[in-house]
Amino acid sequence: MVIDSSSRSILNYVSFDEFTRIKDFAKDKTTPFLIIDLNKIDIRYNELKKSLPYAKIYYAVKANPHSDILKLLAGKGSNFDVATVFELNKLLDLGITPDRISFGNTIKKEKDIKYAYEKGVRLFATDSTADVKKLAVNAPGSRVFFRILSEGGDADWPLSKKFGAHPDMVYHLIIEAKNLGLIPYGISFHVGSQQRDVGQWDSAISQCRYLFDSVKADGIQLRLINLGGGFPAHYLHPTHELDVYTNEITRRLTEDFGDNFPEIIIEPGRSLVGDAGVLVTEVILKSKKSVLNQYEWLYVDCGLFGGLIETINESIKYPIFVDNPNSGKEKKEFILAGPTCDSMDILYMDYKYSFPSDIKEGDRLYIFSTGAYTTTYSSIEFNGFPPLKAYVLK
């Protein structure tokens, strides 16, 4: 019997045969670990291309840099967005050419800009005067896109405050970049990861229109809009389907730019690989803090520092299932926590997951939609725990 913690069937996420296949694949492996289904990534990529046929896809490598994922996407014609020279080197080592790579991090060392430029990268993001000056010196003549500030309301994982600049500031950056010999190429934004409000794209696209018009008066023709990421994976709380987002984006682009709107690129990460992952973890302790406390604690061997950092503030609520054919039907709610000696390592305390009341040590939990930002967020050696392992489903 498979018990769902949220009263949603496991069939919302995987077929019975697929789950059986996952369990068979996992049975001889030591927890915790991540299982990656490349077929799901292939399907998601095809869906995205169909929904936004005019957009170039630049996969956000930070979401999951597993080599098999990168090779799959490269073979399908994807481009790639990198945040560091380390991600850049990984792509180059796989034979991916620099003309398919953008350096999308607005925070970068001068030596890293120079390195990327020497390797052949010619497309860079920026959002500050200091970075524009570094680009002019170390990546002369490169194409630059300018990130505008986005509040990211209604996103499960907002990306506001740290990145981007106000449109008025971006206007001055564009002028400065032109004067310093760079090619002001376009505008970018990110509405927040796992964005639920489709209207967030409307507002950002209208700001792009404003900037296109403003700098045209100064003789600068922008050619690109980078829509960033934000498309969802399937977590516990449902979102709109992909075509709801893409239809609204297309409508807004057409309203603001007509039939010949600019070159469009997108930087999906979570939406491409999130649903392709299943994290398998094991119950290592079940305890109560007081005799009269109605909630028991369930400790598992993968916590915040083992790859589940996006549960911080209970931001991302994953679908979690326990498989125990000998368990009874009675359920109860538990507080779910990780294994480390840090009191911050609590996954879900306010939001309660329901599991069989007789769940015990050694029972495995299958955490779905964990293909993005788990292995990459996993700590190196906190408490001596090794990084989260990943296996490709065979």
matplotlib code that plots the C-alpha trace (Angstrom):
import matplotlib.pyplot as plt

x = [0.0, 1.3, 0.1, 0.0, 0.9, -1.4, -4.5, -3.4, -2.8, 0.7, -0.8, -0.8, 3.0, 3.8, 2.1, 2.0, 4.3, 6.8, 6.8, 7.4, 10.3, 11.7, 11.4, 13.2, 16.0, 16.3, 16.2, 19.9, 21.1, 22.0, 19.9, 19.7, 20.0, 18.3, 17.0, 16.9, 14.5, 16.0, 12.9, 10.9, 13.4, 13.2, 9.4, 9.5, 11.9, 9.7, 6.7, 8.5, 9.7, 6.1, 4.6, 7.2, 8.5, 10.0, 12.1, 15.7, 16.1, 19.1, 19.0, 19.9, 22.8, 22.6, 19.3, 21.0, 24.4, 24.4, 26.5, 23.8, 21.3, 23.6, 24.4, 20.8, 19.9, 22.9, 21.8, 18.3, 19.8, 19.5, 21.7, 23.0, 23.1, 26.0, 26.5, 30.3, 33.4, 33.1, 29.8, 31.3, 34.2, 31.8, 30.0, 33.2, 34.5, 31.4, 32.1, 29.4, 30.6, 30.8, 28.3, 25.6, 26.5, 25.5, 27.1, 23.9, 25.2, 25.4, 27.9, 31.2, 34.9, 37.0, 39.2, 36.2, 34.8, 38.2, 38.4, 34.9, 35.7, 39.0, 37.0, 34.7, 31.6, 30.2, 26.8, 26.8, 24.2, 24.8, 22.9, 25.5, 27.9, 30.9, 30.1, 29.6, 33.1, 34.6, 32.9, 34.1, 37.7, 37.7, 35.1, 35.3, 32.7, 30.5, 26.7, 25.2, 21.7, 20.6, 18.5, 15.7, 14.5, 11.5, 9.5, 8.6, 5.3, 3.5, 6.7, 7.4, 11.1, 11.4, 14.5, 13.9, 16.2, 19.6, 19.4, 18.5, 18.2, 15.3, 14.4, 15.7, 19.0, 19.1, 18.6, 21.8, 23.7, 22.7, 24.0, 27.2, 27.8, 27.4, 29.9, 32.4, 32.3, 30.0, 26.9, 23.7, 21.7, 18.7, 16.8, 16.3, 14.2, 13.3, 9.8, 10.8, 11.2, 8.0, 5.9, 2.2, 1.1, 1.1, 0.6, 4.2, 5.4, 3.0, 4.4, 8.0, 7.5, 5.9, 9.0, 11.1, 9.0, 9.6, 13.4, 13.4, 11.6, 13.7, 17.1, 16.0, 15.8, 19.5, 20.3, 20.4, 18.4, 17.9, 17.2, 16.6, 14.3, 15.4, 12.3, 14.3, 12.8, 9.8, 7.9, 6.7, 7.4, 4.6, 4.8, 2.2, 0.2, -0.9, 0.0, -1.3, -0.3, 2.5, 0.4, -1.5, 1.9, 3.1, -0.1, -0.2, 3.4, 2.8, -0.2, 1.6, 4.7, 2.3, 0.5, 3.7, 5.8, 3.5, 4.0, 7.8, 8.8, 12.5, 14.6, 13.3, 15.3, 14.2, 16.2, 14.3, 15.7, 13.2, 10.5, 12.8, 14.3, 12.2, 9.7, 12.4, 13.8, 12.8, 14.8, 14.8, 15.4, 14.9, 13.3, 16.1, 14.1, 10.6, 10.2, 8.0, 9.1, 6.6, 4.0, 1.0, 2.4, 0.0, 2.7, 5.6, 8.8, 10.0, 13.7, 15.0, 18.5, 18.2, 17.5, 18.1, 21.8, 21.5, 19.8, 16.4, 17.3, 14.3, 12.1, 13.5, 10.6, 8.6, 8.8, 8.7, 6.3, 7.3, 4.9, 6.1, 5.1, 5.9, 5.9, 5.2, 2.8, 2.5, 1.4, -2.0, -4.6, -4.6, -2.8, -1.3, 0.5, 4.2, 6.9, 9.5, 13.2, 16.7, 19.5, 22.1, 23.0, 21.7, 18.4, 17.6, 17.4, 13.7, 11.8, 8.2, 6.9, 3.9, 2.7, 2.1, 2.5, 0.3, 1.9, 0.8, 0.7, 2.8, 5.6, 8.9, 12.7, 13.9, 10.8, 11.6, 10.1, 10.0, 10.1, 8.9, 9.7, 13.2, 15.2, 16.1, 18.2, 18.8, 22.2, 23.5, 22.4, 23.7, 26.5, 30.0, 30.7, 28.4, 28.5, 30.6, 27.6, 28.7, 27.0, 23.7, 24.3, 22.5, 21.7, 20.1, 17.2, 17.9]
y = [0.0, 3.5, 6.2, 9.8, 12.5, 15.1, 13.1, 13.3, 10.0, 9.1, 8.6, 12.5, 12.2, 8.8, 5.6, 2.5, 0.7, 3.7, 3.7, -0.1, 0.5, 3.3, 1.0, -1.9, 0.5, 1.9, -1.2, -2.0, 1.6, 3.2, 6.3, 9.1, 9.5, 11.1, 9.2, 11.1, 10.1, 11.5, 10.6, 13.1, 15.9, 15.0, 15.3, 18.6, 20.1, 19.1, 20.6, 23.9, 24.1, 23.4, 26.0, 28.8, 27.8, 31.3, 31.2, 29.9, 27.7, 28.4, 25.7, 27.1, 24.7, 25.6, 23.7, 20.3, 20.0, 16.2, 15.4, 13.1, 15.9, 18.3, 15.8, 15.1, 18.7, 19.5, 16.8, 18.3, 21.7, 23.5, 26.4, 26.9, 29.7, 29.5, 31.3, 30.5, 29.5, 26.1, 25.5, 26.9, 24.5, 21.6, 22.5, 23.0, 19.6, 18.0, 19.6, 22.3, 25.3, 28.8, 30.3, 28.2, 29.7, 32.9, 34.1, 35.0, 35.9, 39.6, 39.1, 38.0, 38.4, 40.4, 37.4, 35.2, 37.6, 37.6, 33.7, 33.3, 35.8, 34.0, 30.7, 32.3, 33.5, 36.7, 37.0, 38.4, 39.7, 42.8, 45.1, 47.5, 50.2, 48.4, 45.2, 47.1, 48.6, 45.2, 43.8, 46.6, 45.9, 42.1, 41.2, 44.1, 44.2, 41.6, 41.5, 42.5, 42.2, 44.2, 42.7, 44.7, 44.4, 42.2, 41.8, 38.1, 38.2, 34.8, 32.9, 30.0, 30.8, 34.6, 36.1, 39.7, 42.3, 40.8, 40.9, 43.5, 47.3, 49.7, 50.5, 54.1, 52.8, 50.2, 53.0, 54.7, 51.4, 50.8, 54.3, 53.7, 50.2, 51.7, 54.4, 51.8, 49.8, 47.0, 46.0, 46.7, 43.8, 43.3, 43.3, 40.4, 39.7, 36.8, 36.7, 34.3, 30.5, 28.5, 31.6, 31.2, 34.6, 34.6, 38.4, 38.8, 38.4, 41.0, 43.7, 42.8, 42.7, 46.2, 47.5, 46.0, 47.9, 51.1, 50.6, 49.6, 52.8, 55.0, 54.0, 54.0, 57.8, 57.6, 55.6, 52.2, 49.3, 46.6, 43.1, 40.7, 39.9, 37.3, 36.0, 34.1, 31.2, 30.9, 28.1, 25.5, 22.0, 19.9, 20.2, 19.6, 22.7, 22.8, 25.6, 26.5, 24.2, 25.4, 26.5, 29.0, 30.7, 30.6, 31.7, 34.8, 35.5, 35.3, 37.5, 40.2, 40.2, 40.6, 43.5, 45.3, 44.5, 43.5, 40.5, 41.0, 41.0, 40.8, 37.7, 35.8, 33.5, 31.7, 30.2, 27.2, 25.1, 23.9, 23.3, 21.2, 18.9, 19.3, 16.6, 14.2, 13.6, 11.3, 11.6, 8.5, 8.9, 6.6, 7.1, 7.0, 8.0, 8.5, 10.4, 12.6, 15.7, 15.3, 12.8, 15.1, 16.5, 15.4, 15.5, 13.1, 13.9, 11.9, 12.2, 11.1, 10.8, 13.7, 17.2, 20.9, 20.4, 17.2, 18.7, 19.8, 23.5, 24.7, 23.5, 26.4, 28.5, 25.6, 27.4, 24.3, 21.6, 18.4, 15.4, 12.8, 9.1, 6.2, 2.7, 0.0, -2.7, -4.0, -0.7, -0.1, 2.3, 4.7, 8.0, 10.7, 14.0, 14.3, 17.0, 16.1, 16.8, 16.0, 14.1, 16.8, 18.4, 21.8, 22.9, 24.6, 21.2, 21.0, 20.3, 20.8, 21.9, 24.2, 22.3, 18.7, 15.7, 12.6, 9.2, 5.8, 6.0, 2.9, 4.2, 3.0, 3.3, 1.9, 2.8, 4.7, 8.0, 8.9, 12.6, 13.5, 16.5, 16.8, 16.9, 20.6, 22.3, 19.2, 17.8, 21.3, 22.6, 19.6, 20.4, 18.9, 17.5, 19.0, 16.6, 14.4, 13.6, 13.2, 15.1, 13.7, 11.0, 10.9, 7.9, 8.0, 5.6, 2.7]
z = [0.0, -0.9, 1.4, 0.3, 2.8, 1.2, 0.3, -3.3, -5.1, -6.1, -9.6, -9.8, -10.2, -11.5, -12.8, -10.7, -13.2, -13.0, -9.3, -9.2, -11.6, -9.3, -6.2, -8.0, -9.1, -5.6, -3.5, -3.4, -2.9, 0.4, 1.2, 0.8, -3.0, -6.0, -9.0, -12.3, -15.1, -18.3, -20.3, -18.2, -19.1, -22.8, -22.6, -20.7, -23.2, -26.1, -24.4, -23.8, -27.4, -28.7, -26.3, -27.2, -30.6, -31.2, -28.0, -27.7, -24.6, -22.4, -19.7, -16.3, -15.4, -11.7, -11.4, -12.0, -13.7, -14.0, -17.1, -18.5, -18.3, -20.1, -22.8, -23.4, -23.7, -25.8, -28.2, -28.5, -29.5, -26.1, -25.2, -21.7, -19.0, -16.6, -13.3, -12.9, -14.8, -13.1, -14.9, -18.1, -17.9, -17.4, -20.6, -22.6, -21.4, -22.8, -26.2, -26.0, -27.9, -26.3, -28.9, -27.1, -23.7, -21.9, -18.6, -16.8, -13.4, -12.8, -9.9, -11.3, -10.8, -13.3, -13.9, -14.6, -17.2, -18.9, -18.7, -20.2, -23.0, -23.8, -24.0, -26.6, -24.6, -26.0, -24.2, -20.7, -18.2, -16.1, -13.7, -12.3, -13.3, -11.8, -13.7, -17.0, -16.6, -15.9, -19.0, -21.2, -20.1, -20.1, -22.7, -25.2, -27.9, -26.2, -26.4, -23.0, -21.6, -18.6, -15.8, -14.4, -10.9, -10.4, -7.1, -7.8, -5.9, -5.6, -6.4, -4.0, -4.3, -5.0, -6.6, -5.8, -4.1, -4.8, -8.6, -11.2, -11.2, -11.6, -15.2, -14.9, -13.7, -16.5, -19.0, -17.8, -17.8, -21.4, -22.4, -20.5, -22.0, -25.5, -24.7, -23.4, -26.6, -25.5, -27.6, -25.6, -26.8, -24.7, -21.4, -19.0, -15.9, -13.6, -12.1, -9.3, -9.3, -9.2, -10.1, -9.6, -10.9, -14.7, -14.6, -13.4, -16.9, -18.2, -16.0, -16.8, -20.5, -20.4, -18.7, -21.5, -24.0, -22.1, -22.2, -25.9, -26.7, -24.3, -25.7, -29.3, -29.0, -28.2, -31.3, -29.6, -31.0, -28.5, -30.0, -27.2, -24.3, -21.8, -20.1, -17.5, -15.7, -13.4, -15.1, -12.5, -11.5, -10.0, -6.2, -3.5, -4.4, -8.0, -10.4, -13.9, -16.7, -18.9, -21.8, -19.6, -18.9, -22.5, -24.1, -21.8, -22.5, -26.3, -26.0, -24.0, -26.4, -29.3, -27.7, -26.8, -29.9, -32.7, -34.8, -35.1, -31.5, -30.5, -30.2, -27.2, -24.9, -21.8, -19.0, -17.6, -14.8, -12.4, -15.0, -17.1, -14.4, -11.3, -12.1, -13.3, -9.8, -6.9, -3.7, -1.6, 2.1, 5.2, 8.6, 11.2, 14.3, 15.5, 18.8, 21.0, 22.9, 25.8, 26.9, 26.1, 22.8, 20.0, 17.3, 17.0, 15.2, 12.2, 11.4, 8.0, 6.7, 4.2, 5.5, 4.7, 4.4, 2.4, -0.6, 0.7, 1.5, -0.5, 2.4, 4.4, 5.7, 4.1, 0.8, -1.5, -0.4, -2.1, -2.7, -0.2, -0.1, 2.1, 0.8, 3.4, 2.3, 5.9, 7.3, 8.7, 7.3, 10.3, 9.6, 11.8, 11.3, 11.9, 12.2, 9.6, 10.3, 9.0, 10.6, 11.4, 14.8, 13.7, 15.1, 11.8, 10.1, 10.2, 7.0, 7.9, 11.3, 10.6, 7.6, 8.7, 6.5, 7.2, 7.2, 8.6, 12.3, 12.6, 10.3, 11.7, 11.4, 8.1, 6.2, 3.0, 1.9, -1.8, -2.3, -5.7, -8.0, -6.5, -9.7, -9.3, -6.7, -4.5, -5.5, -6.2, -2.8, -0.9, 1.6, 1.1, 4.6, 7.2, 10.2, 7.9, 5.6, 2.0, -0.8, -2.1, -4.7, -8.0, -10.2, -13.7, -13.9, -16.2]

ax = plt.figure().add_subplot(projection="3d")
ax.plot(x, y, z, "-o")
ax.set_aspect("equal")
plt.show()
